[in-house]
Amino acid sequence: MICFLIVLVHIYFDAAHTVIWKPAASFVNTNSIGTSISRDRRVLFSEGKDTHYHEHVPVLLQESMDLLVTNPKGLYLDVTLGYGGHAEEILKRTEPKGRLVAIDRDPEAIYHTKRRLEDYIRESRFFPVIGKFSDLLDLLKFHKLPMNDYSGIIADLGTSTHQLENAIRGFSYLNDGPLDMRMSSPLNDPFISEKSVLPLSSSINSAFYLINKAGEATLRRIFQDFGEEPRGPSIAKKIVERRHNTVIDTTAKLRDIITSSLPAGHKGKIKILSRIFQALRIQVNDELNELRSFLEVAPSLLKTNGRIVIISYHSLEDRITKRSFMGLKDTQIGGRSYKIITKKCVTPTNDEIDKNARSRSAKLRCIEKVKIIN
């Protein structure tokens, strides 16, 4: 079971009803954590700071911040903290009274970013919390964090560089590692000194379980629906055939099975591998339902003129976001409605794509809560 690393906060109101936070204690002695993390994960520490955590380059950083941060003294919410690229920019663009609550389901991301941005924690401006953004209201309530009056909320739905390049997480076909793909349960929890999760073979929430236990029809549906891969049926069939003779427990084994199902010299191998691994990741982490749940509750947290910014990387994610925003546009509650700020989705410039190829499929959409003027 994952041990939650939480910055506890106390909320009280002064005479002007301004929200003020005071960080309390952590449940975990972070000074003792460094020695518990294996070298092959490339997560090492030097004087309490991580030195080999793969830094993630935030996508559409300037575009998202220009749309999001409209109140320098405001309260903001980042529900996909990751390495903290967007979070750090929010903190830089806001004044000392500006505050940021941040959420991530990956305890490793929370751990490293908490240490990297610890100065903002000491200043009572940054409050990282472990959890899924589909549980947003419960998380805020549990940690006694504000349930409204947010000037901006951002969600970057991409996978971080560290998750992709850290072989033990099992997200990428480029690095051989265990077939895991769980966002919230790394094999070796960085908060304690021993294994903290069940073996892959006993977890239905892992790519291992899907590849070795799911029926051919289920795999075919996952590959077609979430990967939009035309060769999904033949790949699903090959996987089921191969697992009769061997346990498919690593990303390399799965990669080899996928490529063996393709004609010799097939030029689209990389795209097909990307789609299949993406489809499995979406299924394992229930990403589309997570997004739907978040979009149902996030608008209620905004103050008037507050904005939501969503950065998606998959056509299904963008479709869900677009439909949600279109529905909000026709909603009127308590004298408030919603205005779509991005008539067309914002995409990366050619220069950004050249510098960060992973940004190429990104699409940004923004909506604002507005007062109805009769």
C-alpha positions, 0 to 999 in steps of 0.5 A: 500500500502506498504511503501517502506523503502529504503536506498537511495544511491548516486553513483559516480566514483573517478579517478580510476572509483571505485564505491563508495556509500554514504547512504542518508536518509530513507523515514521512521522514524524507531524510531517510528515503534516499537509500531505499531507492535502487540504482537501476531506477536512476533515482539517486540523491545528493544532500537531499536533492534528486540528481537523476530524475528525468526532467520533463519539458512542459508542453505549451508552457507559455500558451497555457500560462498566458491563458491560465494566470490572469490573477497574480494574487489568485488561488490555482490548482494543477491536477497533473503536477508531474515534474512541476513545469507548469506548477513552477511557472504558475508560482513564478507568475503569481505574487507572494499572495498567490497560492497553488494546490497540486495533485498527482496520482504518482507518488514518485512525481509528488516526492521529487517535485515537492523537494525541487519546489520546497522553497515555495512550500516553506513560503506557504504558497505550494501544497502538493497532494497525492491522489487522482483528479477523479477524486478531486472533491474528496481530496480537497475536503480531506486535506481541508483545502478550498472547495471554490474560488480558484482563479485557474485549473490546469490539467496536462494529460500527457505522460512525463519524460521520467515515466517514459524513460524509467524502464521499471515503470513499464510505459515504453517499448524503448526500454526493457522493463516489467510490464506495469504501466500503473501511474499510481503504483511504482514497483518500489515505492519511494516513500518506504524502504521495502516493496509495497505493492502486490506482484504484477501477476496478482494485480488486475490494474497492470498491463501484465494482467491485461496482456496475460489474462484478458481475452482476445476480444477485450485486447482487440477492443482496447487496441482499436478504441484507445490506440485507434490501431487498424492492426489491433485484431491481428496483434491481439490474436498474436498475443493470445497465441504467444502467451500459451507458451510463455509468460509475457512479463516485460516490455521487450517481450511485448514489443517483439510480439507486436513487431513479429505480427507485422509484415517484414520491413513494415515502415510503420512499426514505431507508430504501431508500437506507440499506439498499442502501448498508449492503448494499454496505458489508457486502459490500465489507468482508466484515463478517459473515465478519470478525465470525464469525472474531473470535467464534471466537478472542476467547473464548480471550483472556479471563481467568476472569471476563473479558467480551466486549461486542458492539454490533451494528446489523444483524439479521444481526450480532446473529443471529451474535453471539447464536448464538455466545454460545449456543454458548459457553454449552454449552462447557466447556474447562479447567474454564471455561465461559461465562455469558450476562450479557445475557439480552435484548439491551440497547438505547439509551434514548429519550433516547440515540436523541433525542440520537444517531439513529444509535444507534436500531438498536443492540443490545448483548450480553455474555458472561462466562468463568466457572469451573466449580464442581462 
